[in-house]
Amino acid sequence: MTLAPEREEIHPIGSYQPAPAVTRDDQVRSLLRSVIDTGMEFKGREQIYGERLAPEAIRDRVLDEFPETGTALPELIEEFKAKLLPLCKNEASPQFLGFGDTGDDPASLAGGLLSMFTQQNLINQSFDSPSATFAEIAVLRWTRDLLGLANPAVSDVTSVWQAGGVVTTGGTMSNTIAMMLARENKIPGSMQTGITDPSKLAVVVPRGIGHYSVRSSLAWIGCGSAVIEVDTDGFRYDLDALRRALEAHQGRIMAVVAYAGDSRAHTVEDLHAVHDAVRSADPSIWLHADACWGFAATFSPATKHLVDGIELYDSITVDPHKVMAVPYAVSAVLTREVGALRAISSHSDLIMQEDFAFGQVTPFVGSKPWSSLKLWMMMRAHGRAGLAAIMDRRMAVMRGFVAELDARPAFVRLHDPDLTAQAFLWIPPDEDHTMPDIERINAVNTEIHKRLLADGSWHLHQFTIPDPGRFERGRLLRPLRFMSINRRIERRHVVGVLDFVESLGRQVVADPNFTKER
Ligand SMILES: *Cc1c(COP(=O)(O)O)cnc(C)c1O
């Protein structure tokens, strides 16, 4: 590649040969086209993995010395396809049924490529991202609109502080920013003075179903880990317990977090009831709704009612890379009061002091990629009607899964699904369903999941969750979890994965080694 000379007096321009730009560009173009073909083949694959190896075997294959000489790009791409790609997880495979980060929406893939090529930097607007900044504000406004948050008139959008939110790298970052807002709300000025009274910065979360990002974010932003866990009932706050906690910790609580779709069962909180309980106990408490999953409920008239009341929360987190088939990483945090982010803005003479510089309102971030173009493309490509159809299909797939589970006596469902997740257990045939051995059931399901992952042909997720009352209320269970987000799921996949789990379950209980280990 020919570089522009840094100092003309040292490298006179005339001493450089002109680069054979056309040929080179043509070669690059055809190579990049072949890369798209490789990517499409990968995503279209039925299987999750092309090859499955233990971590040490992958380590020994991949960790090598940095070579002295370069490798021609075509050769390098072939090496990637042989060495790395077969081991990559294809979450767009219809056999990957544990999560839904498929990243396979065609419009969002186009947006991802175009944002990479255009290399805009949303830290500034004027010279750095003249149009991208406004496309990002448009996406934030569409998102607010779906959630029921009011937008200012376009002519009143005179700075980034009227965008009503920021795009971030994920739900974890969005929740962290929401906790910063809560902290600043509780102790105004702590951005300047530091935290003077950490005893006031406790955060209420529902026990056993929360996402680790809230606890972690409190540690990251200097609040300590003052999490108050409140008992749940059917994966929602036990409202009496919530009221008692608000009373017992009066003055100490900076925020209450409600899950509009928790990360295990996707159960949506009774958002109105939690809002009312909190506001009547102490109206100064920051109310945060984590809608990383629940945002999807807003897509369809059939599910929208589930998140009624979310527009009353001070901040809301959404995670499109989980629910909109958008490639990583796109999340956003929205605020009920459009200008709320001003409280945690920062200034530097390295960021343009201009009205539309997102660098001023995005904590922890300097150079800021145009990740929202993926979402701009996806939302425009589908429109409101398209999003509704996507969500309606997921709910239909979920009903099909539930019917299939219920038709098989070996399975127990832990809840009725609000959205796109179902947690369930395989019960060994010799268990007494009225007096089951929970420890054994947990061990068997843990072993099933271990074998499922090692095999790699199907994927379900696993976690611990308090028993909502199926066997012994509050006892920790280790269920498997199916998710109905992947657009390629058909009935044969539902039948296939359950057949496989049943056969693994029978293998586990018949395995003398497993029985001995226990
Ligand atoms: C996944 C998830 C997060 C974190 O999102 P990332 O994009 O993984 O950072 C936060 N909250 C909930 C409820 C989640 O499910």
The ligand as a Tripos MOL2 file, in Angstrom:
@<TRIPOS>MOLECULE
LIG
   15    15     1     0     0
SMALL
NO_CHARGES

@<TRIPOS>ATOM
      1 C1        -28.6340   -9.8970   28.7270 C.3       1 LIG1
      2 C2        -29.1750   -9.0290   29.7690 C.ar      1 LIG1
      3 C3        -28.4620   -7.9000   30.1910 C.ar      1 LIG1
      4 C4        -27.0820   -7.5880   29.6850 C.3       1 LIG1
      5 O1        -27.0450   -7.3720   28.3250 O.3       1 LIG1
      6 P1        -25.7010   -7.5190   27.4830 P.3       1 LIG1
      7 O2        -26.1190   -7.0340   26.1490 O.co2     1 LIG1
      8 O3        -25.3280   -8.9620   27.5220 O.co2     1 LIG1
      9 O4        -24.6730   -6.6450   28.1290 O.co2     1 LIG1
     10 C5        -29.0600   -7.0920   31.1310 C.ar      1 LIG1
     11 N1        -30.2740   -7.3820   31.6200 N.ar      1 LIG1
     12 C6        -30.9690   -8.4650   31.2440 C.ar      1 LIG1
     13 C7        -32.3230   -8.7250   31.8250 C.3       1 LIG1
     14 C8        -30.4400   -9.3350   30.3050 C.ar      1 LIG1
     15 O5        -31.1160  -10.4290   29.9570 O.3       1 LIG1
@<TRIPOS>BOND
     1     1     2 1
     2     2     3 ar
     3     2    14 ar
     4     3     4 1
     5     3    10 ar
     6     4     5 1
     7     5     6 1
     8     6     7 2
     9     6     8 1
    10     6     9 1
    11    10    11 ar
    12    11    12 ar
    13    12    13 1
    14    12    14 ar
    15    14    15 1
@<TRIPOS>SUBSTRUCTURE
     1 LIG1         1 GROUP 0 **** ****
